Amino acid sequence: MKVDRVELNFGEVSRQILKGAGTKALLTEIAQRVADQSGLACNVDIYDGRNRSNASVGVEPGSEDYYRNLHTNALAAALY
């Protein structure tokens, strides 16, 4: 049986899968869950990078929750 060569179009993979609406919805769900589990007032940001969508969870610098996170690492603990 002859096997044909398969070529992957990386641009389309990036556009349709890595930057797709389903991926963004999943990232939003995960980032929001981490923000909720941390117990801090967090900002959730979803953005497109060069190759894929990304999620960022952070605390406003200078706030009380920011300093609490520095001492307790609540955001890192919320990942697990």
Residue, then its C-alpha position, 0 to 999 in steps of 0.5 A: m500500500k502506497v502512502d501519500r505524503v502529507e503536508l501540514n499548512f502551519g498557517e492554517v493550523s495556527r489560524q483555525i485551531l490555535k487562534g480559534a474561537g473554541t481555543k479562546a473559550l477554553l482559555t477563558e474558562i481556565a483563566q477564570r477558574v484560576a482567578d476564582q480559586s486564587g481568592l484575589a481580585c484578578n484581571v483575566d486577559i485573552y490575547d492573540g500572540r504570533n502563533r496562538s492565543n494566550a491567557s493572562v491572569g494578574v493582579e493590579p500592581g500596588s493593590e492589597d491583593y498584589y502584596r498578598n500574592l507576593h507573600t502567599n503565591a496565591l496565583a501559583a497555588a491556584l494553578y494546581 
